[in-house]
Protein backbone atom coordinates (compact mmCIF):
# COMPACT_ATOMS: atom_id res chain seq x y z
CA UNK A 1 0.00 0.00 0.00
CA UNK A 2 1.38 3.40 -1.01
CA UNK A 3 1.33 6.60 1.00
CA UNK A 4 -1.74 7.94 -0.83
CA UNK A 5 -3.70 4.78 -0.05
CA UNK A 6 -2.65 5.03 3.60
CA UNK A 7 -3.81 8.64 3.94
CA UNK A 8 -7.09 7.85 2.18
CA UNK A 9 -7.67 5.14 4.77
CA UNK A 10 -6.91 7.65 7.53
CA UNK A 11 -9.40 10.04 5.91
CA UNK A 12 -12.17 7.49 6.42
CA UNK A 13 -11.44 7.59 10.16
CA UNK A 14 -11.37 11.39 10.08
CA UNK A 15 -14.81 11.52 8.45
CA UNK A 16 -16.29 9.53 11.34
CA UNK A 17 -15.54 12.39 13.78
CA UNK A 18 -15.65 15.35 11.41
CA UNK A 19 -16.75 18.55 13.12
CA UNK A 20 -15.64 21.32 10.76
CA UNK A 21 -18.83 21.74 8.79
CA UNK A 22 -19.88 24.86 10.73
CA UNK A 23 -16.63 26.82 10.43
CA UNK A 24 -17.12 30.32 8.98
CA UNK A 25 -15.47 31.33 5.71
CA UNK A 26 -13.36 34.05 7.36
CA UNK A 27 -10.49 32.97 9.61
CA UNK A 28 -11.34 33.66 13.26
CA UNK A 29 -8.04 35.42 14.03
CA UNK A 30 -8.07 37.47 10.81
CA UNK A 31 -4.60 36.08 10.17
CA UNK A 32 -2.78 34.73 7.11
CA UNK A 33 0.53 32.88 7.38
CA UNK A 34 3.00 32.37 4.55
CA UNK A 35 5.41 29.57 5.50
CA UNK A 36 7.70 26.98 4.05
CA UNK A 37 6.27 23.60 3.08
CA UNK A 38 8.92 21.87 5.22
CA UNK A 39 7.29 19.07 7.22
CA UNK A 40 9.35 19.95 10.31
CA UNK A 41 7.17 23.03 10.83
CA UNK A 42 3.71 22.15 12.07
CA UNK A 43 2.33 25.67 11.70
CA UNK A 44 -0.84 25.04 13.68
CA UNK A 45 1.11 23.71 16.67
CA UNK A 46 3.93 26.26 16.43
CA UNK A 47 1.42 29.13 16.53
CA UNK A 48 -1.20 27.56 18.79
CA UNK A 49 -3.81 27.68 16.04
CA UNK A 50 -6.86 25.55 15.68
CA UNK A 51 -8.83 24.78 12.55
CA UNK A 52 -10.53 27.96 11.36
CA UNK A 53 -8.09 30.41 12.96
CA UNK A 54 -5.94 31.40 9.96
CA UNK A 55 -5.34 31.05 6.25
CA UNK A 56 -2.09 29.16 5.82
CA UNK A 57 -0.18 29.46 2.54
CA UNK A 58 2.78 27.11 2.12
CA UNK A 59 5.41 26.68 -0.56
CA UNK A 60 9.10 25.90 -0.92
CA UNK A 61 10.92 28.58 1.08
CA UNK A 62 7.87 30.38 2.47
CA UNK A 63 8.10 32.83 -0.41
CA UNK A 64 5.67 35.53 -1.43
CA UNK A 65 5.39 34.31 -5.01
CA UNK A 66 2.75 35.55 -7.44
CA UNK A 67 0.52 32.70 -6.32
CA UNK A 68 1.05 33.46 -2.62
CA UNK A 69 0.24 37.12 -3.37
CA UNK A 70 -2.93 36.00 -5.12
CA UNK A 71 -3.94 34.12 -1.97
CA UNK A 72 -3.04 37.06 0.27
CA UNK A 73 -5.12 39.42 -1.86
CA UNK A 74 -8.11 37.09 -1.58
CA UNK A 75 -7.48 36.76 2.17
CA UNK A 76 -7.24 40.50 2.81
CA UNK A 77 -9.98 41.70 0.45
CA UNK A 78 -12.51 38.88 0.68
CA UNK A 79 -11.87 37.00 3.93
CA UNK A 80 -11.24 39.70 6.52
CA UNK A 81 -7.53 39.06 7.07
CA UNK A 82 -5.85 42.00 8.82
CA UNK A 83 -2.46 40.52 9.74
CA UNK A 84 0.11 38.57 7.73
CA UNK A 85 2.97 36.50 9.14
CA UNK A 86 5.85 35.37 6.95
CA UNK A 87 7.83 32.45 8.37
CA UNK A 88 11.13 31.14 7.01
CA UNK A 89 13.22 28.60 8.91
CA UNK A 90 16.72 27.43 9.70
CA UNK A 91 18.19 24.60 7.63
CA UNK A 92 15.86 25.40 4.72
CA UNK A 93 16.54 23.46 1.54
CA UNK A 94 16.23 26.69 -0.46
CA UNK A 95 19.52 27.81 1.14
CA UNK A 96 21.36 24.82 -0.31
CA UNK A 97 21.34 25.53 -4.04
CA UNK A 98 21.32 28.24 -6.67
CA UNK A 99 18.55 28.49 -9.23
CA UNK A 100 20.99 27.99 -12.13
CA UNK A 101 22.27 24.74 -10.61
CA UNK A 102 18.78 23.29 -10.15
CA UNK A 103 17.68 24.35 -13.64
CA UNK A 104 20.80 22.72 -15.12
CA UNK A 105 20.18 19.54 -13.14
CA UNK A 106 16.53 19.38 -14.22
CA UNK A 107 17.44 19.90 -17.88
CA UNK A 108 20.24 17.34 -17.68
CA UNK A 109 18.10 14.73 -15.92
CA UNK A 110 15.04 15.20 -18.13
CA UNK A 111 16.81 15.90 -21.39
CA UNK A 112 14.61 18.92 -22.02
CA UNK A 113 14.28 22.59 -21.13
CA UNK A 114 10.98 24.13 -20.10
CA UNK A 115 9.65 27.63 -19.53
CA UNK A 116 7.88 27.02 -16.23
CA UNK A 117 8.86 27.57 -13.57
CA UNK A 118 11.22 30.23 -14.83
CA UNK A 119 12.79 30.58 -11.36
CA UNK A 120 12.89 28.75 -8.04
CA UNK A 121 13.92 31.79 -5.95
CA UNK A 122 16.64 30.11 -3.92
CA UNK A 123 18.27 32.40 -1.38
CA UNK A 124 21.44 32.50 0.70
CA UNK A 125 20.50 34.66 3.70
CA UNK A 126 17.45 33.91 5.86
CA UNK A 127 17.04 37.34 7.46
CA UNK A 128 17.45 39.11 4.14
CA UNK A 129 14.94 36.77 2.54
CA UNK A 130 12.34 37.40 5.25
CA UNK A 131 12.80 41.15 4.82
CA UNK A 132 12.45 40.80 1.04
CA UNK A 133 9.23 38.81 1.40
CA UNK A 134 7.80 41.35 3.83
CA UNK A 135 8.66 44.17 1.43
CA UNK A 136 7.06 42.30 -1.44
CA UNK A 137 3.76 42.24 0.49
CA UNK A 138 3.97 45.77 1.89
CA UNK A 139 4.81 47.33 -1.47
CA UNK A 140 2.01 45.67 -3.39
CA UNK A 141 -0.50 48.36 -4.41
CA UNK A 142 -3.48 46.13 -3.61
CA UNK A 143 -2.41 45.33 -0.05
CA UNK A 144 -3.94 48.02 2.15
CA UNK A 145 -1.52 50.09 4.23
CA UNK A 146 -3.41 49.11 7.40
CA UNK A 147 -2.53 45.41 7.00
CA UNK A 148 0.10 44.33 9.52
CA UNK A 149 2.99 42.39 7.97
CA UNK A 150 5.58 40.76 10.24
CA UNK A 151 8.37 38.30 9.50
CA UNK A 152 9.95 35.49 11.51
CA UNK A 153 12.55 32.76 11.41
CA UNK A 154 11.61 29.42 12.92
CA UNK A 155 14.44 27.41 14.47
CA UNK A 156 13.91 23.75 13.53
CA UNK A 157 16.11 22.63 16.47
CA UNK A 158 14.35 24.57 19.26
CA UNK A 159 10.90 25.40 17.85
CA UNK A 160 11.41 29.08 18.64
CA UNK A 161 10.24 31.92 16.41
CA UNK A 162 12.48 34.99 16.18
CA UNK A 163 11.02 38.16 14.74
CA UNK A 164 12.94 39.91 11.95
CA UNK A 165 12.37 43.63 11.95
CA UNK A 166 13.13 45.82 9.04
N, C-alpha and C positions, 0 to 999 in steps of 0.2 A: 504494500500500500504506500503510495506517494504522499508527500506533504499536503497536497491539495485535498486528497481523499481524507486524510486525517483531520484537517480543519473543517471539512464539510461534516464529518461525523460529530465533531465538537459543536458545530452550529446547531445540530439537532438537539443537543442537550441545552444549549443556550435558549432556543425557542421555547422550551418547556417552562422556563422561568422569566421570560421576557417581560420587562416592565417599562420600556421606553416609549410606548405608543402615545403617551400624553405629554411628551416634552414639547415646549414651544419652539418655534422656528428660530427665534433670536437667542443667542447664548446668554445665559443668566448673568454672567459677570461682564458682559459687554467687552469681551477680550478676544483677540486673535493672537495666535502664536505661530511664528515661522521658525521651524527647527529642522535640524538634520534628520534624515531618515534612519540614522544609526540605531540599531536595536538596543544598544546599551543605555539609551535615554528613554525611559518610560515617562513621557511628558506628563501624563495625568498624575502619576505618583510624585514626580519631582516637584510639581507645582501644587499638589494637593487638590487637584480638580476632580470633579465627578462628571459623569455623562451629562451633557447639556450646559456646562459652564463656559466653554470656549470653542471657537473655531480653531482647529489645529491644521496647519499647512506644513507638510513635510516634503523635503527633497534632498538630494545629495548636497551636503554642505550647509543646509539651512539658508539658502540664497533667495534673495528677492528677485527672482526671474520674472519675465513677462507673465508667466502663468501664475506665479505667486502674487504678483501685483493685481492681476485680474481677480483673484480670490479675495485679496484685501479690499479692492474697490467694491466688490459685492458685499463683503462683510461690513464695511463702514457706511455704505450708502443704502443698503437694503436690509441689513440684519442688526443694526443698532450698535455695532462695535465702536467703542470710544478709545480703546487702548490696544496697542500692538507691542508684543514682545518678540524680539529676534534673538534666537539662541543658537550659538555655535558651540563647539566642544573641543576639548583637548583630544589629541590622538586622532583627529579627523583624517579620513582617507583622502580628502581633497587637498591636504597639505603634502601628500606624498608623491605627486606627479605634476607635470606641466601639461597643459592642453595639447601642445604639439606632439609630445611623446605618446599620449593616449591616442590621438588621431592617427599617428604613424602606425602604432600597434594595431589599431582596428583595421586600417587599410591593408596592412601586411597580412593579418590573420584572415581577413575575409576575401582579400584579393580584389576589393573594389573600394572606390571612394563614394561618399554620399554627401548630400548638402545639409542634412539635418541629423543631429544637432550641429550647428556651425561652431559651437563652443561648449566647453564643459565648465568653465569658470573656476578652474583650480586656483588656489591662493597659497601664499607662503607665510602670512602673518595673521594670526587669529584676531587680535585686537583691531588691526587695520581693516580686516574683512568685516567685522561686526560694524565698525564705524561706516564703512562703505555701504553696507546694506541698510543701515538706519538712514543715511543720507539719501539713498535711492527712494525710500518711502517718503521721507519728509519733503523732498524736492518735487515729488510728483504733483502736477497741477490739480489733479482730481482728489487728492487726499487733503481733507480740510485741515487748516492750521490748528484747530482745536484738538486734533487727535494726538494722544500721547504715544510717542514711539521711544522705546527703551531697548537697549541691547545688553546681552549677557554672554558669558562663557561658562559652560558647564564642565566641571572637572569629572571625567569618567572614573577616576580613582577614589574620589571622596564624595561625589554626589552634590558638591557645593556649586551654587551659582555665584558668579562674580559680575557685578555690573560694570559695563564699559561706558564711560561718559565721554562725550565729545563736544 
